[in-house]
């Protein structure tokens, strides 16, 4: 029998008495206790993955090398507290994320401020609050940081974001390492070398090294190794031509995560080991010190640590065409299918021992024809009131959520020694809080 038990992707999923369990918790009971839509997070898995990265990077890259949690994947006070406790750094991409990190008590000297378009007020706020590093994209930003830091009497540490010209063959919207990208300065065109010369000369800039990020959801190790080769060769060229010693080389993130059965399993420690071998070999052959290596895992830390529970509201069968199961959430809490056509595993969480023989499209509640979570999935036939689980929703789900149709965003519950709310469910009052009555 083709029951749903065969579709368990990760080790934090289990089945008991026909019910799906996540991080050891009964999903039906959680849906009843907290309501739906409901995002669940597995605290143990988040911490374990952070430790895998931290320990592997220290082991293979050496002292000082560590991961930065790419918090755009999922940003809230609690995740920065966990990162602080696990002794890893973070990267942030906005004042909102920076403010959240401050609220969490995260040490900002261990924070790296990303983004291709920082305003003067962004830069000033970050410097005044002790940001560790800016990752700088353009001349305009470089000059602005130099000016503002000078006015504040500071010498600001930065990394320059460079594009190595790598096409990782991922979705075009999440590929960022090609020459034609809104991010970074291209090595291939010679512009990277020129911006390095400028950064070295600016009085309030303290250039510490370089950054590259080639994209996301990449399963093949070769693009990472190719990028590492290009970046470390550039480090050597800068040393030879300008006498500049690169202290830090940030290789970005992008390791893939299993969303469906056809996705391969990735050994993150093994990937880190392979990349380190490329870097170590080049540094030894060319007799110069290996930089401190940083990486920026985001999706791979939180994606499979997340699950979203919904309640089915209707089942619609169009004779001769297709079936729809409408749920109480949708693109407002998970826009990735609408944006990218992203694949997900969908389960009828209370019918795990039933045959998955009902083909349907999981449709959201929003007034938009493209509001779909997944098409042509096979689950047991459900009815109004049954729970639907969408797996691997920890990354780029809540962080990309919106109030389209004025739909409140869901609650987020952390599952650890206890189950506890870490982001409250929005209310209609929350949604209208900033409105001004005429």
C-alpha positions in Angstrom: 0.0 0.0 0.0 1.3 3.5 -0.9 0.8 5.0 2.5 2.3 8.3 3.6 4.7 6.6 6.0 7.1 6.2 3.1 7.5 10.0 2.7 9.3 10.9 5.9 12.2 13.0 4.7 14.1 13.9 7.9 14.9 12.3 11.2 12.7 14.7 13.2 9.6 13.1 11.7 7.9 10.0 12.9 4.5 8.3 12.9 2.5 6.8 15.8 -1.0 5.4 15.6 -1.5 6.9 12.2 -0.5 10.5 13.3 2.5 12.5 12.2 4.9 13.5 15.0 7.4 16.3 14.6 10.4 16.8 17.0 8.6 14.2 19.2 5.4 16.1 19.4 1.9 15.0 18.2 1.0 17.4 15.3 -2.7 16.9 15.8 -2.5 17.9 19.4 -0.4 20.9 18.5 -2.9 22.1 15.9 -5.7 21.8 18.5 -3.7 23.6 21.2 -2.4 26.5 19.1 -4.8 26.7 16.1 -3.8 26.8 12.5 -2.0 27.9 10.4 0.8 27.1 12.7 4.6 27.1 12.1 6.6 24.7 14.1 10.3 24.8 14.8 12.5 22.0 16.1 15.0 23.7 18.5 17.2 20.6 18.9 17.7 20.3 15.1 18.5 24.0 14.7 21.1 23.8 17.4 22.6 20.5 16.1 23.0 22.0 12.6 24.6 25.1 13.9 27.1 22.9 15.8 27.8 20.8 12.7 28.8 23.9 10.8 30.8 25.4 13.7 32.7 22.3 14.6 33.4 21.3 10.9 34.7 24.8 10.1 37.0 25.0 13.1 38.2 21.5 12.3 38.9 21.9 8.6 39.4 25.7 8.1 41.2 26.4 11.4 41.0 28.8 14.2 38.7 31.8 13.9 36.7 30.3 11.0 33.0 30.0 11.8 29.5 30.2 10.3 27.4 33.3 10.2 23.7 32.5 10.4 22.1 34.1 7.4 19.1 35.4 9.3 17.1 36.5 6.2 16.0 32.9 6.1 14.2 33.3 9.4 14.6 36.3 11.6 13.1 36.7 15.1 14.4 37.4 18.6 14.7 33.8 19.6 16.9 32.7 16.7 19.5 35.3 17.5 19.5 34.2 21.1 20.1 30.6 19.9 22.9 31.8 17.6 24.5 33.7 20.5 24.3 30.7 22.8 25.8 28.4 20.2 28.7 30.8 19.6 28.2 31.6 16.0 28.0 34.9 14.1 25.2 36.2 12.0 24.6 38.2 8.9 21.8 40.7 8.6 20.4 42.5 5.6 18.2 45.3 7.0 17.7 47.7 9.9 14.8 45.5 10.9 17.0 42.5 11.3 19.6 44.5 13.0 17.1 45.9 15.5 15.8 42.4 16.2 19.4 41.2 16.9 19.9 44.1 19.3 16.6 43.3 21.0 17.9 39.7 21.4 21.1 40.9 23.0 23.2 39.5 20.2 26.7 40.9 20.2 26.8 43.2 17.2 30.6 42.9 16.8 29.8 39.4 15.5 27.2 40.7 13.0 27.9 41.4 9.3 25.6 43.9 7.5 24.7 42.7 3.9 22.7 44.3 1.2 23.3 46.0 -2.1 21.4 49.2 -1.3 22.0 50.6 2.2 20.8 54.1 3.0 22.8 56.7 4.9 20.4 56.2 7.9 21.0 52.4 7.7 24.8 52.9 7.7 24.7 55.5 10.5 22.4 53.4 12.7 24.6 50.3 12.3 27.9 52.1 13.0 26.4 53.8 16.1 25.3 50.5 17.4 28.7 48.8 16.9 28.2 46.7 13.8 31.1 44.4 13.3 31.4 44.5 9.5 29.7 45.9 6.5 29.8 43.7 3.4 30.1 46.3 0.7 28.7 46.0 -2.8 29.5 49.2 -4.7 31.6 52.4 -4.8 28.6 54.4 -3.7 28.2 52.4 -0.6 32.0 52.3 0.0 32.2 56.1 -0.1 29.1 56.6 2.0 30.5 54.3 4.8 33.8 56.1 4.7 32.1 59.5 5.0 29.7 58.5 7.8 32.3 56.6 9.8 34.6 59.5 9.5 31.9 61.9 10.8 31.4 59.5 13.7 35.1 59.3 14.5 35.2 55.6 13.6 37.3 53.4 11.3 34.8 50.8 10.0 35.7 47.2 9.2 34.4 45.9 5.9 34.5 43.0 3.4 34.1 43.7 -0.3 31.4 41.5 -2.0 32.8 40.1 -5.3 31.1 38.1 -8.0 33.3 35.1 -9.1 31.3 34.5 -12.3 29.9 31.1 -11.2 26.6 29.8 -12.6 25.4 27.1 -10.1 22.5 26.0 -12.3 19.9 26.9 -9.7 16.8 29.0 -10.0 17.7 32.3 -11.7 16.0 34.3 -8.8 18.4 32.7 -6.3 21.6 32.6 -8.3 23.8 35.5 -7.2 27.4 34.7 -8.3 27.2 35.4 -12.0 28.9 38.4 -13.5 25.5 39.8 -14.4 24.1 40.2 -10.9 22.8 43.0 -8.8 25.1 41.9 -6.1 28.8 42.5 -5.8 31.7 43.6 -8.1 32.9 41.3 -10.9 36.3 39.8 -10.8 36.3 38.8 -14.4 35.9 42.4 -15.7 38.8 43.8 -13.6 36.4 46.0 -11.5 37.0 44.0 -8.4 40.7 44.8 -8.4 40.0 48.5 -8.9 37.5 48.7 -6.0 40.1 47.0 -3.7 42.6 49.7 -4.6 40.1 52.4 -3.7 39.0 50.7 -0.4 42.6 50.5 0.8 43.1 54.2 0.4 40.0 55.5 2.1 40.8 56.9 5.6 37.8 55.6 7.5 37.7 52.2 5.9 39.4 49.1 7.3 39.3 46.5 4.6 39.6 43.0 6.1 38.8 40.8 3.2 36.3 39.6 0.6 33.0 37.9 0.2 31.3 35.8 -2.5 27.9 34.1 -2.6 26.9 32.1 -5.7 23.3 31.2 -4.9 21.0 29.0 -2.9 19.6 25.4 -2.9 22.7 24.0 -4.5 23.3 20.2 -4.2 26.5 19.9 -6.3 29.7 20.6 -4.5 31.6 21.6 -7.7 30.3 25.2 -7.9 31.4 25.9 -4.4 34.9 24.5 -5.1 35.1 26.4 -8.3 34.1 29.6 -6.4 36.6 28.9 -3.7 39.4 28.4 -6.3 38.5 31.8 -8.0 38.4 33.7 -4.7 41.6 32.3 -3.3 43.4 33.0 -6.6 42.1 36.6 -6.4 43.4 36.8 -2.8 46.8 35.8 -4.1 46.7 38.3 -6.9 45.8 41.1 -4.6 48.7 40.1 -2.3 51.2 40.0 -5.2 50.1 43.3 -6.8 49.0 45.5 -3.9 50.7 43.9 -0.9 47.3 43.5 0.7 47.0 40.6 3.2 43.5 39.2 3.2 42.5 38.4 6.8 39.0 37.1 6.0 37.5 35.2 3.1 33.7 34.7 3.3 32.5 32.0 0.9 28.7 32.7 1.5 26.1 30.0 1.8 23.9 28.0 -0.5 24.0 24.3 0.5 20.7 22.6 -0.5 18.1 21.1 1.7 15.8 18.1 1.0 12.3 19.3 0.3 11.1 16.2 -1.5 12.2 12.6 -1.8 14.0 13.1 -5.1 16.3 15.7 -3.5 19.7 14.2 -2.5 21.0 14.0 1.1 23.9 16.4 1.7 26.7 15.9 4.2 27.5 19.4 5.3 30.7 18.4 7.1 32.0 16.6 4.1 31.2 19.6 1.8 33.2 21.8 4.2 36.1 19.4 4.1 36.2 19.3 0.3 36.2 23.1 0.0 38.9 23.3 2.6 41.1 21.0 0.6 41.0 23.4 -2.4 41.9 26.3 -0.2 44.7 24.6 1.7 46.3 23.2 -1.4 46.5 26.7 -3.1 47.8 28.4 0.0 50.5 25.8 0.5 51.6 25.9 -3.2 51.8 29.7 -3.2 53.3 30.0 0.3 50.9 32.6 1.8 48.8 32.4 5.0 45.3 31.0 4.7 42.7 33.6 5.5 40.0 33.1 8.2 37.2 31.4 6.3 33.6 32.3 7.0 30.4 30.7 5.6 26.8 31.8 5.7 24.3 28.9 6.2 20.7 30.1 6.5 18.3 27.7 4.7 20.4 24.7 5.7 20.1 25.6 9.4 16.4 26.2 9.6 14.5 24.8 6.6 14.2 21.2 7.7 13.7 22.4 11.3 10.4 23.8 10.3 6.9 22.5 9.5 3.6 24.3 8.8 0.3 22.9 9.9 -3.0 23.9 8.2 -6.6 22.9 8.4 -8.5 21.8 5.3 -11.5 24.1 4.7 -13.0 22.6 1.6 -12.5 19.9 -1.0 -13.5 20.8 -4.6 -13.7 18.2 -7.4 -13.9 19.5 -11.0 -15.1 16.5 -13.0 -12.7 15.6 -15.7 -10.1 18.2 -14.6 -8.6 18.2 -11.1 -9.3 18.3 -7.4 -8.5 21.2 -5.0 -8.1 21.1 -1.2 -8.3 24.6 0.2 -6.5 25.4 3.4 -6.6 28.2 6.0 -3.2 29.6 4.9 -1.5 30.0 1.6 0.9 32.4 -0.1 0.6 34.9 2.8 2.6 32.5 5.0 4.4 30.6 2.2 4.9 32.5 -1.1 7.7 30.2 -2.5 5.5 28.1 -4.8 3.9 31.3 -6.3 7.3 32.9 -6.7 9.6 30.0 -7.7 7.4 26.9 -8.3 9.2 25.4 -5.3 8.6 21.8 -4.4 7.2 20.7 -1.1 6.2 17.4 0.6 2.6 17.6 1.7 1.0 15.1 4.1 -2.4 14.5 5.7 -1.0 14.5 9.2 -3.8 12.6 10.9 -4.0 9.9 8.2 -0.4 8.7 7.9 -1.5 5.1 7.8 -4.0 5.7 4.9 -3.3 5.1 1.2 -2.0 8.2 -0.6 -4.3 7.8 -3.6 -6.1 11.2 -3.9 -4.4 13.5 -6.3 -5.1 17.2 -5.7 -3.8 20.7 -5.7 -3.3 22.4 -2.3 -4.8 25.9 -2.6 -4.6 28.8 -0.3 -7.3 31.0 1.1 -6.2 34.2 -0.6 -8.2 35.9 -3.4 -5.5 35.2 -6.0 -5.6 32.4 -8.6 -1.9 31.8 -8.2 -2.3 31.2 -4.4 -1.2 27.6 -4.4 1.1 25.6 -2.0 1.6 22.6 -4.3 0.0 21.0 -7.3 -0.7 17.4 -8.2 0.2 15.9 -4.8 -1.1 12.6 -3.6 -2.5 12.3 -0.1 -5.4 10.3 1.4 -8.7 12.0 0.7 -9.4 14.6 3.4 -12.4 16.5 4.5 -13.1 19.8 6.2 -11.4 20.0 9.5 -8.5 17.6 8.7 -5.0 18.8 9.2 -2.5 19.2 6.4 1.3 19.3 7.1 3.7 21.0 4.7 7.3 19.9 5.5 10.6 21.8 5.4 9.1 25.3 5.9 11.6 26.8 8.3 13.4 29.0 5.7 11.9 31.8 3.6 8.3 31.1 4.7 7.6 33.2 7.8 10.4 35.6 6.8 8.7 36.2 3.4 5.1 36.2 4.8 2.8 39.1 4.1 -0.6 40.5 5.1 -2.0 40.3 1.6 -5.8 40.3 1.8 -5.1 41.6 5.3 -4.6 38.0 6.4 -2.8 37.9 9.8 0.4 35.9 9.9 0.5 32.6 11.9 2.0 31.8 15.3 5.4 30.2 15.5 5.9 27.5 18.2 9.3 26.2 19.2 9.5 22.6 20.1 12.2 21.7 22.6 12.0 20.4 26.2 8.7 22.2 26.1 6.5 23.6 23.4 6.3 27.4 23.6 5.2 30.3 21.4 8.2 32.3 20.0 6.2 34.6 17.7 2.6 35.4 18.6 -0.2 34.9 16.1 -1.2 38.2 14.5 -4.7 39.5 15.1 -6.8 41.7 12.8 -6.0 44.6 15.2 -2.3 43.9 14.6 -2.8 44.1 10.9 -4.5 47.5 11.1 -2.4 48.9 13.9 -0.5 51.4 11.8 -3.5 52.7 10.0 -4.6 56.3 10.6 -8.3 57.0 10.9 -9.3 59.9 8.6 
